[in-house]
Amino acid sequence: MSRFIQRSHITFVHDIFMAAVSFPLALYMRVGEGIQFYDLNSIMLSSLAFMLIAAASFWYFGLYRGIWRYASLNDLSTIAKAVTAAVAILFLVLFLTTRLDWLPRSAPLIQWFLLMALLGGPRLIYRVAKDKSTARAFARQGTTRLPVLLIGAGDEAETFIRETQRSADTVFKVIGIVSLTEGRVGRNIHGVEVLATVDKLEDIVKKLEAGKNGLPRRLVLSGDALRHEDNVKWVEIADRYGMTLARLPKLGDLREGLADPLQIRPVAIEDLLGRPQARLDRDRVREMIGGKRVLVTGAGGSIGSELVRQIASYGPSSLTLVDAGEYNLYAIDMEMAEKHPDLARQSILGDVRDRKRIGQVFDHAMPELVFHAAAYKHVPLVEHNPNEGILTNTLGTRNVAEACRAAGVSTMVLISTDKAVNPANVMGASKRLAECYCQALETLPADQRGKTRFVTVRFGNVLGSTGSVVPLFRRQLEAGGPLTVTHEGITRYFMTIAEAVELVLQSAELGRHGVTDGGKIFVLDMGRPVKIVDLARQMILLSGLRPGKDVEIKVTGLRPGEKLYEELFHDSEPPVPTETDGVMLASPRVVDYAEIRQVFDALEDSATNRNTHKTLELISQLVPEFQPPEIGVKSIFSDAPAEAGSKQVGGSA
């Protein structure tokens, strides 16, 4: 701190000295040798007055917050403001005291340009000299910078190149740029040439390998390159040539000082979705949530907890968190206490299976918006515990939906899954039944349905959620492998948790205006499905390792109820676009409410009594696509005792 104060004092003394001499110099530049005929006392007094005025102006405009080493156009703009103010004040004072009878009218303009040069010139010279001395220091020390190739020729690339060229701390040297478009090919950014477009990436890598700089050590993605559809190919090219793939911080982070401009970060799996993430209309969502009483079931799960975080940021009047898992509920409750201490909230332990408990919660909280995310979601566990899956996913949804009707909730949002389309497992079928119930309610006449709109949102896997493949692969990588894949051809849709929740909120906002009339279901656009074996290979590569050599990928075989691929739409559900990018509507396949109530009552009886055969039979009545197992059911499931491992954890769908 003392060093900064000392340097700022030196700079201050330099600047006011330059201000003092600028007045007589400007006068001399205007009148030349004729200055000898001017009154010396008037010149001296005017110089002294200007020095004092300039000192106040320079300090007021903050000329000493900047660092000469990083002098820029922003600093020049600040200097211009301070000089303009000082010159204007001086000549106002001289006009009021002497009417400027003795001073040429052009002198103020000359002084302005002169003082700008006297203040800005030394700063620029210092920066240039410092940059050159840094480069010479690297040369003297024989420091070798790692060659990197940038993908993307936008603002982030320019910022990174500028920082690497002027910083003594970076170990990176940008040796070329590959552009996403043709427009900048052949041009350069701070002397670094834009070599080609990305479709010629491998040719450029080969050319650089044969050149004086050698093979780039890293491919660095900037800007829109992170969302480019070909970024998965770049991983493969990097692997072939022994390079690693990395990304720059976002430009907003660079501008806000939230990240080191010279830091190159590993590419995250979510960067390889191959599509831009959807944008949320925050104003409309804030209008929906702001000042409202909101309730979230499964609030401690992956989706539920992110719902809680995002909802809290929109200013609800109160937020009720419901979960059957004590620790998960405690964790999100503590997070809300730290981040939103003034938000009225209550955290309630409760199981959505318990109709009476859910009724008590609704009577107490009186919610206006309900987000139902509580569910069992792990396919093999639900496959081996089908009655538990039905009790939670299906009948739990019925309990929440009927509580919403009774409490006059404005909108209930059901979180569903792509596994509900042509379900090959109990989990998917249980979620399809939940969809059916909400659709049936939504199609009732308004006098029977009540005030509540029932909105269903269907999407696929979310990256990083509990029990999903990405955390599994990370744990397996930390253990040294192998990474286990159930089938080489298996594919899944993916999106980030934050993106999924943003689109859920957007769908809820659309749904409350009647977009889902007739029982339509919102389906989130998840881009192209990703092969799980490719995902495993990419995670190994992004860890700096080689698939099949450093870490093995092991095929273990499909698990019970697992499909090779998932679908977002049933054949009888043609997609309908909405006004929101990333959100579509599935045409309804609606079951009559009276019929579904009758089957649900029978399901409750069979599932509660653990009559597995009857439960599976009833499921197939409403979901004909679901074919219950015909072989070995008797040996796997017992009709009488409660099934092992059944524990409601309040996770999210």
NORZI-V464787 format. One record per residue. N is the residue number from 1. OMEGA is omega as a letter, one per 30 degrees, with the letter a starting at -180 (none if undefined). Layout:
n/omega
N/OMEGA
N/OMEGA
This chain:
n/omega
1/a
2/l
3/l
4/a
5/a
6/a
7/l
8/l
9/l
10/l
11/l
12/l
13/l
14/a
15/a
16/l
17/l
18/l
19/a
20/a
21/a
22/a
23/l
24/l
25/l
26/l
27/l
28/l
29/a
30/a
31/l
32/a
33/a
34/a
35/a
36/a
37/l
38/a
39/a
40/a
41/l
42/l
43/a
44/a
45/l
46/l
47/l
48/l
49/a
50/l
51/a
52/l
53/a
54/l
55/l
56/a
57/a
58/a
59/a
60/a
61/l
62/l
63/a
64/l
65/l
66/l
67/a
68/a
69/a
70/l
71/a
72/l
73/l
74/l
75/l
76/l
77/l
78/l
79/a
80/l
81/a
82/a
83/l
84/l
85/a
86/a
87/a
88/a
89/a
90/a
91/l
92/l
93/a
94/l
95/a
96/a
97/a
98/a
99/l
100/a
101/a
102/a
103/l
104/a
105/a
106/a
107/l
108/a
109/l
110/a
111/a
112/a
113/a
114/a
115/l
116/l
117/a
118/l
119/a
120/a
121/a
122/l
123/l
124/l
125/l
126/a
127/a
128/a
129/a
130/l
131/a
132/l
133/l
134/l
135/l
136/l
137/l
138/a
139/a
140/a
141/a
142/a
143/l
144/l
145/a
146/l
147/l
148/l
149/a
150/l
151/a
152/a
153/a
154/a
155/a
156/l
157/l
158/a
159/a
160/l
161/a
162/a
163/a
164/a
165/a
166/a
167/l
168/a
169/a
170/l
171/a
172/l
173/a
174/a
175/l
176/l
177/l
178/a
179/l
180/a
181/a
182/a
183/a
184/l
185/a
186/l
187/l
188/l
189/a
190/l
191/l
192/a
193/l
194/a
195/a
196/l
197/a
198/l
199/l
200/a
201/a
202/l
203/l
204/l
205/l
206/a
207/l
208/l
209/a
210/a
211/a
212/a
213/l
214/a
215/l
216/l
217/a
218/l
219/a
220/a
221/l
222/l
223/a
224/l
225/l
226/a
227/a
228/a
229/a
230/a
231/l
232/l
233/a
234/l
235/a
236/l
237/l
238/l
239/a
240/a
241/l
242/l
243/l
244/a
245/a
246/a
247/l
248/l
249/l
250/a
251/l
252/l
253/l
254/a
255/a
256/l
257/a
258/a
259/l
260/a
261/a
262/a
263/l
264/a
265/l
266/l
267/l
268/a
269/a
270/l
271/a
272/l
273/l
274/l
275/l
276/l
277/a
278/a
279/a
280/l
281/a
282/a
283/a
284/l
285/l
286/l
287/l
288/a
289/a
290/l
291/a
292/l
293/a
294/l
295/l
296/l
297/a
298/a
299/a
300/a
301/a
302/l
303/a
304/a
305/l
306/l
307/a
308/a
309/a
310/l
311/a
312/a
313/a
314/l
315/l
316/l
317/l
318/a
319/a
320/a
321/a
322/l
323/l
324/a
325/a
326/a
327/l
328/l
329/l
330/a
331/a
332/l
333/l
334/l
335/l
336/l
337/a
338/a
339/a
340/a
341/a
342/a
343/l
344/a
345/l
346/l
347/a
348/l
349/a
350/a
351/a
352/l
353/a
354/a
355/a
356/l
357/l
358/l
359/l
360/a
361/a
362/l
363/a
364/a
365/a
366/a
367/l
368/l
369/l
370/l
371/a
372/a
373/a
374/l
375/l
376/a
377/a
378/a
379/a
380/a
381/l
382/l
383/l
384/l
385/a
386/l
387/l
388/l
389/l
390/a
391/a
392/a
393/a
394/a
395/l
396/l
397/l
398/a
399/a
400/a
401/a
402/l
403/l
404/l
405/a
406/a
407/a
408/l
409/a
410/a
411/l
412/a
413/l
414/l
415/a
416/a
417/l
418/l
419/l
420/l
421/a
422/a
423/l
424/a
425/a
426/a
427/l
428/l
429/a
430/l
431/l
432/l
433/l
434/l
435/a
436/a
437/l
438/l
439/l
440/l
441/a
442/a
443/l
444/l
445/a
446/a
447/l
448/a
449/a
450/a
451/a
452/l
453/a
454/a
455/l
456/l
457/a
458/l
459/a
460/a
461/l
462/a
463/l
464/l
465/a
466/l
467/a
468/a
469/a
470/l
471/l
472/l
473/l
474/l
475/a
476/l
477/l
478/l
479/l
480/l
481/f
482/l
483/a
484/l
485/a
486/l
487/a
488/a
489/a
490/l
491/l
492/l
493/a
494/l
495/a
496/l
497/a
498/l
499/a
500/a
501/l
502/a
503/l
504/l
505/l
506/l
507/l
508/l
509/l
510/a
511/a
512/l
513/l
514/a
515/a
516/l
517/l
518/l
519/l
520/a
521/l
522/l
523/a
524/l
525/a
526/l
527/a
528/l
529/a
530/l
531/a
532/l
533/l
534/l
535/l
536/a
537/a
538/a
539/l
540/a
541/a
542/l
543/l
544/a
545/a
546/l
547/l
548/l
549/l
550/a
551/a
552/l
553/a
554/l
555/a
556/a
557/a
558/l
559/l
560/l
561/a
562/l
563/l
564/a
565/l
566/l
567/l
568/a
569/l
570/l
571/a
572/l
573/a
574/a
575/l
576/a
577/l
578/l
579/a
580/l
581/l
582/a
583/l
584/l
585/l
586/l
587/a
588/l
589/a
590/l
591/l
592/a
593/a
594/l
595/a
596/l
597/a
598/l
599/l
600/l
601/l
602/l
603/l
604/l
605/a
606/a
607/l
608/l
609/l
610/l
611/a
612/a
613/l
614/l
615/a
616/l
617/l
618/l
619/a
620/l
621/a
622/a
623/a
624/l
625/a
626/l
627/a
628/l
629/a
630/a
631/l
632/a
633/a
634/a
635/a
636/a
637/l
638/a
639/a
640/a
641/l
642/a
643/a
644/l
645/a
646/l
647/a
648/a
649/l
650/a
651/a
652/l
653/none
